[in-house]
Amino acid sequence: MSTYTSYDLVEFGKPLQTRLREMPVPTGAQVLVRVRRSGVCHSDLHIGSGAMDLGEDGILSMAERGMKLPVAMGHEILGEVVALGPDADPAAAPIGKTMLVFPWQGCGKCLACDELRENDCLAPRFMGLVRDGGYATHALVEHTKFLVDVDGLDPDTVTPYACSGLTVFNAIRRAGWCAKVNGWP
């Protein structure tokens, strides 16, 4: 049995625990990556504590929102493709290629997912929250469409872009969509 190491949140507000897990075998269009970099996002601190302070809007409890433990946190992932499921496109994710992982993966079946707005999915499969993320030696990605070629870019610089860069991009894109819907110039 092949294994990998993960650093799991097993109890909110407690330190991560090192665990040895059975190596996943990709099925369907899944891709297994060997984690090369994993950013530590500010939201990881809140997730680890079990809640986010929303100011006047109260507290967002991770457990009440359905987060199940244990989970390997970390949604800023840069990984080397090491295995492909039988339906994965090897041209989109060549073995040995290092790629950035888009962590905001949806259910793949709803309108938001159909419109490529997985981050708006009501049944999300977000890496590092709902599914295991980058605080491990390996991570399983649902589909090659969630991998971004970052060839030629500095790995240390590009890894946090999986969250911070995409957050900004989505905000700008959403502002453009809101402008069209509301008739703004």
Secondary structure as GFF3:
##gff-version 3
##sequence-region A 1 185
A	DSSP	beta_strand	3	9	.	.	.	ID=ss1
A	DSSP	beta_strand	17	22	.	.	.	ID=ss2
A	DSSP	beta_strand	31	39	.	.	.	ID=ss3
A	DSSP	alpha_helix	42	49	.	.	.	ID=ss4
A	DSSP	beta_strand	51	53	.	.	.	ID=ss5
A	DSSP	three_ten_helix	55	57	.	.	.	ID=ss6
A	DSSP	beta_strand	59	61	.	.	.	ID=ss7
A	DSSP	beta_strand	71	72	.	.	.	ID=ss8
A	DSSP	beta_strand	76	84	.	.	.	ID=ss9
A	DSSP	beta_strand	98	101	.	.	.	ID=ss10
A	DSSP	alpha_helix	111	114	.	.	.	ID=ss11
A	DSSP	three_ten_helix	118	120	.	.	.	ID=ss12
A	DSSP	beta_strand	138	141	.	.	.	ID=ss13
A	DSSP	three_ten_helix	144	146	.	.	.	ID=ss14
A	DSSP	beta_strand	147	149	.	.	.	ID=ss15
A	DSSP	alpha_helix	155	158	.	.	.	ID=ss16
A	DSSP	three_ten_helix	159	162	.	.	.	ID=ss17
A	DSSP	alpha_helix	164	182	.	.	.	ID=ss18
###
